[in-house]
Amino acid sequence: MKSGNRVLFLVLCVLGLGLVNSVAGEAPAAGSPGPAGMGRTLFLKNCAHCHAEDATGDEGPDLHDLHKSDEFISRRIRNGIKGEMTAFGEKFSKDDVKALIAYLRTLK
């Protein structure tokens, strides 16, 4: 990929992330997305259908102001809950899970 095309691709990716943030009702973060921004994108694509786009809960519980350890949340994401929540251990990398937790920690 030529340098000019690479820059255009990166700009389009950043704009796309901004659109995802705008769709969910929040302003896009300045600069490149950090772990919480990446976690939010993963959340919207994989979790919002049960926990709602704003994570206030729907089929799944409200995820605001969680009082659980990162390890507990990580295990829950990886292993799911039989009959209630999909296990994402095969789908998400360790970094994905950390990004999701970083996003969940922003929810107050």
N, CA and C of each residue as an Amber inpcrd file, in Angstrom:
protein
   324
   0.8510000  -1.1700000   0.0000000   0.0000000   0.0000000   0.0000000
   0.8990000   1.2350000   0.0000000   0.6180000   2.1720000  -0.8930000
   1.4090000   3.3940000  -0.9750000   1.1710000   4.2540000   0.2520000
   2.1380000   5.1040000   0.5660000   2.0800000   5.9440000   1.7610000
   0.8240000   6.8190000   1.7880000   0.4870000   7.4300000   0.6550000
  -0.7090000   8.2820000   0.5990000  -1.9750000   7.4990000   0.8510000
  -2.0470000   6.2940000   0.3070000  -3.2140000   5.4380000   0.5330000
  -3.2960000   5.0050000   1.9870000  -2.1590000   4.7400000   2.6020000
  -2.1200000   4.3290000   4.0070000  -2.6620000   5.4420000   4.8920000
  -2.2530000   6.6810000   4.6250000  -2.7280000   7.8290000   5.4060000
  -4.2360000   7.9870000   5.2310000  -4.7220000   7.8850000   4.0000000
  -6.1520000   7.9900000   3.7420000  -6.9070000   6.8900000   4.4820000
  -6.3790000   5.6640000   4.4650000  -7.0090000   4.5540000   5.1710000
  -7.1070000   4.8510000   6.6720000  -6.0190000   5.3490000   7.2670000
  -6.0220000   5.6690000   8.6980000  -7.0310000   6.7710000   9.0210000
  -7.1030000   7.7860000   8.1720000  -8.0690000   8.8720000   8.3870000
  -9.4880000   8.3200000   8.3340000  -9.7720000   7.4720000   7.3610000
 -11.1090000   6.8830000   7.2580000 -11.4400000   6.0130000   8.4680000
 -10.4540000   5.2780000   8.9840000 -10.6760000   4.4610000  10.1830000
 -11.0230000   5.3390000  11.3820000 -10.2850000   6.4190000  11.5600000
 -10.5460000   7.3280000  12.6840000 -11.9260000   7.9610000  12.5250000
 -12.2780000   8.3780000  11.3160000 -13.6040000   8.9440000  11.0850000
 -14.6880000   7.9130000  11.3580000 -14.4380000   6.6620000  10.9710000
 -15.3970000   5.5960000  11.2370000 -15.6140000   5.3890000  12.7180000
 -14.5450000   5.4380000  13.5060000 -14.6870000   5.3100000  14.9650000
 -15.4640000   6.4870000  15.5280000 -15.2420000   7.6590000  14.9890000
 -16.0040000   8.8310000  15.4270000 -17.4740000   8.6720000  15.1320000
 -17.8020000   8.0700000  13.9750000 -19.1890000   7.8320000  13.6300000
 -19.8170000   6.8500000  14.6010000 -19.1080000   5.7920000  14.9650000
 -19.6300000   4.8330000  15.9430000 -19.9100000   5.5450000  17.2550000
 -18.9980000   6.4100000  17.7040000 -19.2160000   7.1490000  18.9370000
 -20.4180000   8.0680000  18.8110000 -20.5780000   8.7410000  17.6750000
 -21.6900000   9.6600000  17.4850000 -23.0210000   8.9230000  17.4690000
 -23.0460000   7.7440000  16.8510000 -24.2750000   6.9600000  16.7980000
 -24.7430000   6.6110000  18.1950000 -23.8310000   6.3340000  19.0900000
 -24.2040000   5.9460000  20.4510000 -24.4550000   7.1540000  21.3430000
 -24.3770000   8.3680000  20.7940000 -24.7440000   9.5510000  21.5560000
 -23.6220000  10.1880000  22.3260000 -22.3880000   9.8190000  22.0720000
 -21.2620000  10.4210000  22.7650000 -20.3350000  11.0500000  21.7580000
 -19.6770000  12.1160000  22.1710000 -18.7080000  12.7660000  21.2930000
 -17.4790000  11.8780000  21.1630000 -16.9000000  11.8160000  19.9810000
 -15.6790000  11.0270000  19.8320000 -14.5480000  11.6180000  20.6510000
 -13.7050000  10.7590000  21.1660000 -12.5540000  11.2140000  21.9520000
 -11.5420000  11.8670000  21.0230000 -10.8280000  12.8540000  21.5420000
  -9.8010000  13.5280000  20.7600000  -8.6230000  12.5860000  20.5330000
  -7.9940000  12.6880000  19.3880000  -6.8210000  11.8680000  19.0960000
  -7.1850000  10.4330000  18.7940000  -6.1690000   9.5980000  18.7970000
  -6.4100000   8.1940000  18.4950000  -7.0950000   7.5210000  19.6770000
  -7.9120000   6.5060000  19.3980000  -8.6330000   5.8510000  20.4770000
  -7.6920000   5.0720000  21.3910000  -7.8770000   5.2270000  22.6820000
  -7.1150000   4.4570000  23.6480000  -7.8520000   3.1690000  23.9390000
  -7.4240000   2.4490000  24.9720000  -8.0770000   1.1760000  25.2940000
  -9.5810000   1.3150000  25.5450000 -10.0050000   2.3570000  26.2510000
 -11.4380000   2.5210000  26.5250000 -12.2140000   2.7630000  25.2350000
 -11.6400000   3.5190000  24.3050000 -12.2970000   3.7550000  23.0230000
 -12.4070000   2.4880000  22.2040000 -11.3470000   1.6940000  22.2150000
 -11.3870000   0.4160000  21.5010000 -12.3860000  -0.5270000  22.1760000
 -12.4200000  -0.4910000  23.5090000 -13.3720000  -1.3190000  24.2490000
 -14.8040000  -0.9340000  23.9490000 -15.0400000   0.3580000  23.7980000
 -16.3850000   0.8330000  23.4680000 -16.8140000   0.3170000  22.1050000
 -15.9000000   0.3370000  21.1400000 -16.2130000  -0.1780000  19.8110000
 -16.5450000  -1.6680000  19.8840000 -15.7560000  -2.4340000  20.6310000
 -16.0410000  -3.8580000  20.8190000 -17.3890000  -4.0550000  21.5050000
 -17.6610000  -3.2300000  22.5160000 -18.9200000  -3.3180000  23.2460000
 -20.1020000  -3.0930000  22.3110000 -20.0290000  -2.0330000  21.5120000
 -21.1440000  -1.7280000  20.6090000 -21.3880000  -2.8470000  19.6030000
 -20.3320000  -3.4920000  19.1530000 -20.4700000  -4.5530000  18.1540000
 -20.8980000  -5.8900000  18.7560000 -20.5610000  -6.1440000  20.0140000
 -20.7370000  -7.4810000  20.5790000 -21.6320000  -7.5660000  21.8080000
 -21.8040000  -6.4890000  22.5230000 -22.4740000  -6.5510000  23.8190000
 -23.7500000  -5.7160000  23.8940000 -23.8300000  -4.6750000  23.0680000
 -24.9370000  -3.7170000  23.1680000 -26.2950000  -4.3470000  22.8900000
 -26.3390000  -5.4010000  22.0920000 -27.6310000  -6.0170000  21.7970000
 -28.2840000  -6.6070000  23.0510000 -27.5230000  -6.9170000  24.0800000
 -28.1010000  -7.4050000  25.3420000 -28.0180000  -6.3750000  26.4670000
 -26.9660000  -5.5770000  26.4710000 -26.7580000  -4.6310000  27.5650000
 -27.1770000  -3.2010000  27.2050000 -27.7030000  -2.9850000  26.0050000
 -28.1210000  -1.6850000  25.4620000 -26.9000000  -0.8740000  25.0450000
 -27.0950000   0.0000000  24.0610000 -25.9790000   0.7970000  23.5410000
 -25.3240000   1.6550000  24.6070000 -26.1140000   2.1100000  25.5840000
 -25.5540000   2.9450000  26.6540000 -25.2010000   2.1170000  27.8910000
 -25.2530000   0.7960000  27.7690000 -24.8940000  -0.1590000  28.8310000
 -25.7810000  -0.0640000  30.0670000 -26.9910000   0.4790000  29.9120000
 -27.9090000   0.5710000  31.0510000 -28.6770000  -0.7150000  31.2830000
 -28.4980000  -1.6720000  30.3940000 -29.1430000  -2.9670000  30.5780000
 -30.3950000  -3.1070000  29.7410000 -30.6470000  -4.3160000  29.3320000
 -31.8430000  -4.6820000  28.5800000 -32.0760000  -6.1370000  28.9380000
 -31.6570000  -7.0640000  28.0960000 -31.6810000  -8.4850000  28.4670000
 -30.6090000  -8.7560000  29.5170000 -29.4390000  -8.1140000  29.3570000
 -28.3420000  -8.2380000  30.3180000 -28.4090000  -7.0970000  31.3170000
 -27.6530000  -7.1820000  32.4060000 -27.7130000  -6.1630000  33.4560000
 -27.0530000  -4.8370000  33.0710000 -27.3920000  -3.8060000  33.8230000
 -26.7460000  -2.4950000  33.7280000 -25.2770000  -2.6770000  34.1100000
 -24.3840000  -2.1000000  33.3170000 -22.9500000  -2.2700000  33.5560000
 -22.2810000  -1.0090000  34.0900000 -23.0700000  -0.0470000  34.5180000
 -22.5060000   1.1850000  35.0760000 -22.0410000   0.9560000  36.5170000
 -20.9510000   1.6180000  36.8590000 -20.4420000   1.6380000  38.2350000
 -20.2810000   0.2290000  38.8200000 -19.6130000  -0.6360000  38.0510000
 -19.4030000  -2.0120000  38.5090000 -18.4810000  -2.0530000  39.7200000
 -18.8450000  -2.8590000  40.6820000 -18.0230000  -3.0410000  41.8850000
 -17.4550000  -4.4540000  41.9030000 -16.9240000  -4.8750000  40.7700000
 -16.3060000  -6.1890000  40.6240000 -14.8530000  -5.9800000  40.2210000
 -14.0040000  -6.9470000  40.5480000 -12.5890000  -6.8450000  40.1810000
 -12.4250000  -7.0430000  38.6700000 -11.3080000  -6.5480000  38.1550000
 -11.0090000  -6.7480000  36.7400000 -10.9410000  -8.2370000  36.4170000
 -10.3910000  -9.0330000  37.3150000 -10.2900000 -10.4760000  37.0950000
 -11.6760000 -11.1130000  37.0080000 -12.5910000 -10.7070000  37.8850000
 -13.9600000 -11.2290000  37.8450000 -14.6130000 -10.8940000  36.5130000
 -14.4980000  -9.6370000  36.0870000 -15.1030000  -9.2020000  34.8280000
 -14.4640000  -9.9450000  33.6560000 -13.1540000 -10.1030000  33.6900000
 -12.4400000 -10.8080000  32.6370000 -12.9380000 -12.2540000  32.5170000
 -13.0610000 -12.9340000  33.6380000 -13.5610000 -14.3220000  33.6280000
 -14.9820000 -14.3720000  33.0660000 -15.8060000 -13.4060000  33.4680000
 -17.1940000 -13.3860000  33.0000000 -17.2440000 -13.1880000  31.4800000
 -16.4220000 -12.2870000  30.9600000 -16.3820000 -12.0570000  29.5120000
 -15.8920000 -13.3120000  28.7940000 -14.8110000 -13.9010000  29.3020000
 -14.2290000 -15.0790000  28.6430000 -15.1430000 -16.3020000  28.7250000
 -15.7350000 -16.5460000  29.8980000 -16.4840000 -17.7840000  30.1400000
 -17.9920000 -17.6490000  29.9660000 -18.5180000 -16.4340000  30.0140000
 -19.9520000 -16.2280000  29.9110000 -20.6910000 -16.8040000  31.1030000
 -22.0000000 -16.9520000  30.9480000 -22.8610000 -17.5600000  31.9690000
 -23.7750000 -18.5290000  31.2290000 -23.7060000 -19.7840000  31.5760000
 -24.4770000 -20.8080000  30.8650000 -25.9540000 -20.4210000  30.8040000
 -26.4700000 -20.3670000  29.5860000 -27.8760000 -20.0560000  29.3700000
 -28.2270000 -18.5840000  29.4750000 -27.2380000 -17.7350000  29.8200000
 -27.5310000 -16.3110000  29.9870000 -26.6420000 -15.4010000  29.1570000
 -25.3440000 -15.7180000  29.0970000 -24.4010000 -14.8450000  28.4010000
 -23.4110000 -15.6750000  27.6060000 -23.1910000 -15.2440000  26.3750000
 -22.2340000 -15.9000000  25.4960000 -20.8260000 -15.8120000  26.0660000
 -20.0620000 -16.8790000  25.9280000 -18.6430000 -16.8570000  26.2880000
 -17.8620000 -16.2740000  25.1140000 -17.0180000 -15.2800000  25.3840000
 -16.2550000 -14.6230000  24.3330000 -14.7720000 -14.9760000  24.3770000
 -14.4080000 -16.0070000  25.1390000 -13.0100000 -16.3960000  25.2720000
 -12.3390000 -16.7840000  23.9740000 -13.0940000 -17.3500000  23.0530000
 -12.5430000 -17.7420000  21.7560000 -12.5070000 -16.5620000  20.7880000
 -13.3370000 -15.5750000  21.0180000 -13.4620000 -14.4500000  20.0920000
 -12.5290000 -13.2930000  20.4460000 -12.4060000 -12.9900000  21.7420000
 -11.6380000 -11.8210000  22.1760000 -10.2440000 -12.2060000  22.6460000
  -9.2660000 -11.4040000  22.2710000  -7.8990000 -11.5750000  22.7790000
  -7.8320000 -11.0070000  24.1990000  -6.7200000 -11.2370000  24.8690000
  -6.5260000 -10.6550000  26.2030000  -6.5880000  -9.1350000  26.1320000
  -6.0130000  -8.5550000  25.0720000  -6.0530000  -7.0980000  24.9050000
  -7.4770000  -6.6030000  24.6640000  -8.2760000  -7.3770000  23.9360000
  -9.6820000  -7.0110000  23.7340000 -10.4170000  -6.9700000  25.0680000
 -10.2000000  -7.9750000  25.8900000 -10.8620000  -8.0420000  27.1970000
 -10.4150000  -6.8650000  28.0680000  -9.1240000  -6.5590000  28.0520000
  -8.6340000  -5.4010000  28.8090000  -9.2710000  -4.1110000  28.3100000
  -9.4270000  -3.9770000  26.9990000 -10.0550000  -2.7860000  26.4280000
 -11.5220000  -2.6980000  26.8470000 -12.2300000  -3.8140000  26.8320000
 -13.6240000  -3.8170000  27.2850000 -13.7270000  -3.3950000  28.7470000
 -12.8430000  -3.9150000  29.5800000 -12.8580000  -3.5520000  30.9910000
 -12.5390000  -2.0690000  31.1610000 -11.5810000  -1.5610000  30.3830000
 -11.2580000  -0.1320000  30.4380000 -12.4870000   0.7000000  30.0880000
 -13.2440000   0.2700000  29.0820000 -14.4660000   0.9800000  28.7380000
 -15.4970000   0.8870000  29.8550000 -15.7010000  -0.3000000  30.3960000
 -16.6800000  -0.4680000  31.4710000 -16.3450000   0.4040000  32.6720000
 -15.0720000   0.5920000  32.9410000 -14.6430000   1.4390000  34.0720000
 -14.9640000   2.9200000  33.8520000 -15.2490000   3.3150000  32.6020000
 -15.6220000   4.7120000  32.3440000 -17.0870000   4.9740000  32.6030000
 -17.8800000   3.9150000  32.7390000 -19.3280000   4.0640000  32.8930000
 -19.6750000   4.3830000  34.3370000 -20.1890000   5.5400000  34.5400000
 -20.5570000   5.9880000  35.8970000 -22.0430000   6.2150000  36.0100000
